[in-house]
Amino acid sequence: MKLLPVACLCLLTLSADANGPGNVKVVGKEDDDVILPCSLSTKNNIEKMTFDWKKLEPRTEVFVYKAGKIYGEGEEGQSDQFIGRVFHFPEELKHGNASIIIKKAEIRDSGKYTCVFPDAQPEMSIELIVGSSPKPDVSTIDETDDWALLQCVVRGAFPKPEVEWRDRSGNKLPSDETAPLIDGKFYVTLNTTVYETGYYRCVSTQMTINHQIYSQTFMHIGVQPVLKFVTEGNDVILPCSLDTKENIESKQFVWRKDGQKEVFMYDTSSGQSEQFKGRVSHFPEELKRGNASIIIRETKVTDSGEYTCEFPGLQSERQKVHVHLGVAAGPEKQSGIPVWIFAIVCALLIGICVCVCVGVGVFAVKRSRITQHRNNGSPTAAPEGGATTSPGQGPSSETTVLNPTEQNT
């Protein structure tokens, strides 16, 4: 049976199997609440009756109801595993419903349960499977120009998953597996060696609970990617050409992002991803020279990733080009300030700096002239009576001239 990939386990009560209506399977996810169904076929009121829930292998007391008394409320003997986690539905008793709910289901809760009405119908058997389905973790643990050793780890799964490495065509790859059981969960490690460039997927399948999940990685083997970097909003050209430079006007070529999204298709009927519609085009005049390059206009950060250019009619890996595109956020998104405001602020700061520099220069020139004037020295005006005083002369150097009358005396 082919399983559909799903992201999580769902709480699900399956239909009764061929052994009769008293056998039911319930699947739940670890830490979720699960309901174990049990009802009288007559739908009679059971408020005054007794019903008992037990877990088999090993035999464990889960829940008991005796005419209104339950574990913790007049009845004793419940297993420590279920204390405070198991409840019934009081309002449903009048309809003959003896179902219980187990809160925060644990892996160890998995197993077979029985619901018994001692004085009524035969016991019901319910199988509970509490699953844990972690996503595989993939990594490259060794590589050369010719091969790469890939590792897939599934940590803490239950029931035990079937883990496989698959190539881009879905083919199962040979691998080495270890799967120790630790604390009731499986820890699976799967290694495989790959020799071709492409996408590789590690798939974890749990048939018992109808669950499948995967992780994938892209490997470059002997083909180094072309690196292209651009700022968001700008256009970028992703290069791709045939080695032979032959005319490809009548051939097909496809550009994909991350191995899945259709970026651009030439002469094919595939559907283009919504992310690239109206923004990607090729160069028609270059096709005659084997040039399958494309241009992505008004790039976005989400355009970052691994791009491949393939020619479906040519199987050689040499006719495939790998481009790694990195799109960096523009100044507006990096700073949170619109570009035009950023430009105005920068211009104002530059203007202020220029004004300060000019002011400092003028001040320095004036100060220099004043200092030079003082150092050269200028004679001061002579006092009345003809005496002169040179700069720097003190009182003792003053010369006094007497008038004639004072001299005769």
QUIURVEN-V63447 format. One record per residue. PHI is phi as a letter, one per 40 degrees, with the letter a starting at -180 (NA if undefined). OMEGA is omega in radians with two decimals (none if undefined). D_LAST is the distance of its C-alpha to the last C-alpha in Angstrom with 2 decimals. Layout:
{{PHI OMEGA D_LAST} {PHI OMEGA D_LAST}}
//
This chain:
{{NA 3.12 148.31} {c -3.10 145.04} {c 3.06 142.26} {c 3.10 139.50} {c 3.07 135.95} {b -3.03 134.47} {c -3.09 131.11} {a 3.06 132.34} {c 3.13 135.42} {b 3.03 136.86} {c -2.97 138.63} {a 3.00 142.18} {b -3.10 145.62} {c -3.13 148.24} {c -3.12 151.76} {c -3.10 154.55} {c -3.02 156.13} {c -3.11 159.77} {c 3.10 160.49} {h -3.06 160.51} {c -3.11 158.29} {c -3.10 157.21} {b -3.07 155.07} {b 3.08 151.60} {b 3.13 148.62} {b 3.13 145.05} {b 3.13 142.01} {b 3.14 138.51} {b 3.13 135.04} {d -3.14 133.32} {g 3.02 131.14} {c 3.05 132.82} {c 3.12 135.28} {b 3.14 138.96} {b 3.05 141.95} {b -3.03 145.36} {c 3.04 148.04} {a -3.13 151.11} {a 2.99 153.26} {c 3.14 156.72} {c -3.13 158.92} {c -3.11 160.21} {g 3.13 156.69} {c 3.10 157.80} {c -3.11 155.31} {b -3.12 154.43} {c -3.13 152.21} {b -3.08 154.95} {b 3.12 155.87} {b 2.95 154.68} {a -2.98 153.27} {b 3.09 151.86} {b 3.08 149.56} {b 3.04 149.68} {b -3.11 148.24} {c 3.01 150.63} {f -0.08 150.04} {c -3.11 148.94} {c -3.03 150.31} {b 3.10 147.38} {c -3.06 147.24} {b -3.09 145.17} {a 3.06 145.89} {b 3.09 148.58} {b 3.14 149.36} {b 3.07 151.90} {f 3.08 152.37} {h 3.12 148.67} {c 3.13 147.61} {b 3.09 145.56} {d -3.14 143.78} {g 3.13 140.93} {b 3.11 142.48} {h 3.10 145.58} {b -3.14 146.70} {b 3.07 145.66} {h -3.12 146.23} {c 3.12 143.97} {c 3.12 142.66} {d -3.12 139.00} {c -3.02 138.57} {b -3.12 139.18} {c 3.11 137.76} {g -3.09 135.42} {b -3.05 136.12} {b -3.10 139.55} {b 3.05 140.35} {b -3.10 143.24} {b -3.05 143.30} {d -3.08 144.45} {c -3.10 144.89} {c -3.09 147.16} {c -3.11 149.66} {c 3.12 151.62} {b 3.12 152.26} {g -3.07 153.57} {c -3.14 150.40} {b -3.13 149.66} {c 3.08 146.97} {b 3.08 143.95} {b 3.07 140.42} {b -3.11 138.68} {c 3.07 134.90} {f -3.08 132.68} {d 3.14 135.55} {b 3.13 135.36} {d -3.11 137.05} {c 3.06 139.17} {c -3.13 140.55} {c 3.12 142.57} {i -3.12 146.29} {c -3.14 149.46} {b 3.04 149.60} {b 3.05 152.54} {b -3.01 152.72} {b 2.92 155.72} {b -3.03 157.41} {d -3.05 159.76} {b -3.08 162.12} {b -3.00 161.85} {c 3.10 161.73} {c -3.10 161.44} {c 3.04 158.02} {b 3.12 155.62} {b -3.12 153.99} {b 3.06 150.46} {b 3.12 148.64} {b 3.04 144.85} {b 3.08 142.69} {c -3.03 138.96} {b 3.01 137.25} {b -3.02 133.92} {b 3.13 133.04} {c 3.11 129.63} {c 3.13 128.44} {c 3.09 128.81} {b -3.08 125.69} {b -3.13 125.76} {a 3.06 123.63} {b -3.08 123.66} {b 3.06 123.88} {a 3.12 124.22} {a 3.02 124.31} {b 3.09 124.40} {c -3.04 124.55} {b -3.08 128.31} {a 3.08 128.87} {a 3.10 127.35} {b -3.09 128.50} {b 3.12 128.27} {b 3.08 128.53} {b -3.13 129.52} {b 3.04 129.16} {b -3.00 130.72} {b 3.00 129.47} {g -3.14 131.42} {c 3.02 134.27} {a -0.12 137.48} {c -3.10 140.28} {d -3.12 139.99} {c 2.94 138.94} {c -3.05 140.33} {b -3.11 137.28} {b 2.92 137.46} {c 3.11 135.25} {b 3.08 136.05} {c -3.05 134.87} {c 3.12 133.88} {c 3.14 137.56} {g -3.14 138.47} {c 3.11 140.29} {c -3.11 140.31} {b 3.08 138.60} {c -3.06 139.81} {a 3.10 137.65} {b -3.05 137.46} {b 2.91 137.33} {b -3.07 136.62} {a 3.11 137.04} {c 3.08 136.65} {c -3.09 137.31} {b 3.14 134.44} {f 3.06 134.55} {g 3.14 137.19} {b -3.12 135.38} {c 3.09 135.75} {b -3.00 132.94} {b 3.05 134.05} {b -3.06 132.41} {b 3.14 133.72} {b 3.07 132.59} {a 3.11 133.54} {b -3.13 132.58} {b -3.03 132.04} {b -3.11 131.93} {b 3.07 131.10} {c 3.10 128.12} {i 3.12 128.62} {c 3.09 128.69} {b -3.02 130.43} {b 3.03 131.41} {b -3.03 132.21} {b 3.09 134.72} {b -3.08 135.61} {b 3.06 138.90} {b -3.06 140.43} {d -3.04 143.94} {d -3.09 144.76} {b 3.06 142.13} {f -3.06 142.17} {b 3.10 138.56} {a 3.12 136.78} {a -3.09 133.13} {a 2.96 131.35} {b -3.13 128.09} {b 3.13 127.50} {a 3.13 125.23} {b -3.11 124.63} {b 3.01 124.80} {b 3.12 123.67} {b 3.10 125.98} {g 3.12 125.02} {b -3.12 123.38} {c -3.10 119.65} {c 3.00 118.37} {c -3.12 115.94} {c 3.11 112.72} {b 3.13 111.13} {b -3.08 108.12} {a 3.07 106.70} {c -3.10 104.46} {d 3.14 106.32} {g 3.12 106.74} {c 3.08 106.84} {c 3.11 109.99} {a 3.11 111.47} {b 3.06 114.18} {b -3.02 116.71} {c 3.06 118.20} {a 3.13 121.91} {a 3.03 123.91} {c 3.09 127.23} {c -3.08 127.03} {c -3.10 129.51} {g -3.12 127.47} {c 3.14 130.81} {c -3.12 131.12} {b -3.14 131.27} {c -3.13 131.83} {b -3.14 135.36} {b 3.09 134.50} {b 2.94 133.32} {a -3.04 130.14} {b 3.01 128.76} {b 3.08 125.31} {b 3.07 125.20} {b 3.11 122.48} {f 3.05 123.04} {g -3.04 126.65} {b -3.04 127.66} {c 3.09 125.70} {c -3.10 126.81} {c -3.12 123.69} {a 3.11 125.26} {b 3.08 128.81} {b 3.11 129.92} {g 3.05 133.53} {b -3.09 134.49} {b -3.12 135.58} {c -3.12 133.53} {c -3.12 131.29} {c 3.10 127.52} {c 3.13 125.42} {d -3.10 123.68} {d -3.01 120.38} {b -3.10 120.43} {c 3.10 122.16} {g -3.09 120.27} {b -3.06 117.63} {b 3.09 119.48} {a 3.12 120.77} {b -3.11 121.85} {b -3.04 121.34} {d -3.08 124.58} {c -3.11 123.66} {c -3.09 123.14} {c -3.12 126.61} {c 3.10 128.18} {b 3.08 125.95} {g -3.07 126.95} {c -3.14 123.75} {b -3.13 124.30} {c 3.10 120.66} {b 3.07 119.60} {b 3.07 116.39} {b -3.08 115.45} {c 3.11 113.16} {f -3.07 110.60} {d 3.10 111.11} {b 3.12 111.05} {d -3.13 110.32} {c 3.08 114.01} {c 3.13 114.94} {d 3.10 113.85} {i -3.12 116.79} {c -3.14 119.35} {b 3.06 120.91} {b 3.06 123.98} {b -3.07 125.31} {b 3.04 129.06} {b -3.04 131.80} {d -3.11 135.00} {c -3.12 137.26} {b -3.01 135.57} {c -3.09 136.07} {c 3.11 133.86} {c 3.14 130.69} {c 3.14 128.94} {c 3.08 129.35} {b -3.13 127.37} {b 3.12 123.59} {b -3.13 121.54} {b 3.03 118.12} {b -3.12 115.77} {b 3.04 113.57} {b -3.14 110.49} {b -3.13 108.82} {c 3.10 105.40} {c 3.13 104.08} {c -3.12 101.47} {d -3.09 97.84} {c -3.10 98.87} {c 3.13 101.43} {c -3.06 99.40} {c -3.10 96.36} {g -3.12 98.04} {b 3.09 95.47} {d -3.08 96.63} {c -3.07 95.56} {c 3.09 93.70} {c 3.11 91.55} {d -3.12 90.89} {c 3.13 89.76} {c 3.13 87.39} {c 3.12 85.76} {c -3.14 85.29} {c 3.12 83.70} {c 3.13 81.24} {c 3.11 80.25} {c 3.11 79.69} {c 3.12 77.55} {c 3.13 75.39} {c 3.14 74.90} {c 3.13 73.85} {c 3.14 71.30} {c -3.13 69.79} {c 3.13 69.56} {c 3.13 67.85} {d 3.13 65.33} {c 3.14 64.49} {c 3.13 64.05} {c 3.14 61.65} {c -3.13 59.55} {c 3.14 59.38} {c -3.14 58.23} {c -3.13 55.40} {c 3.13 54.25} {c -3.13 54.28} {c 3.14 52.10} {c -3.14 49.44} {c -3.14 49.34} {c -3.13 49.07} {c 3.14 46.17} {c -3.11 44.14} {c -3.13 44.94} {c 3.12 43.80} {g 3.10 40.23} {b 3.12 38.29} {c 3.14 34.43} {c -3.12 32.83} {c -3.14 30.78} {c 3.10 26.99} {c -3.13 24.70} {c -3.11 22.67} {h 3.02 19.55} {g -3.14 21.63} {c 3.08 21.93} {b 3.12 25.48} {b 3.12 27.39} {c 3.11 30.59} {d 3.10 33.48} {g 3.13 33.78} {c 3.11 30.11} {c -3.10 28.94} {c -3.07 25.57} {c -3.12 24.59} {c -3.13 24.86} {c 3.10 22.50} {b -3.13 19.65} {b 3.12 16.41} {b 3.13 14.62} {c 3.08 11.00} {c -3.04 10.65} {d -3.09 8.82} {d -3.12 6.63} {c 3.13 5.31} {c -3.12 5.39} {c -3.13 3.67} {c none 0.00}}
//
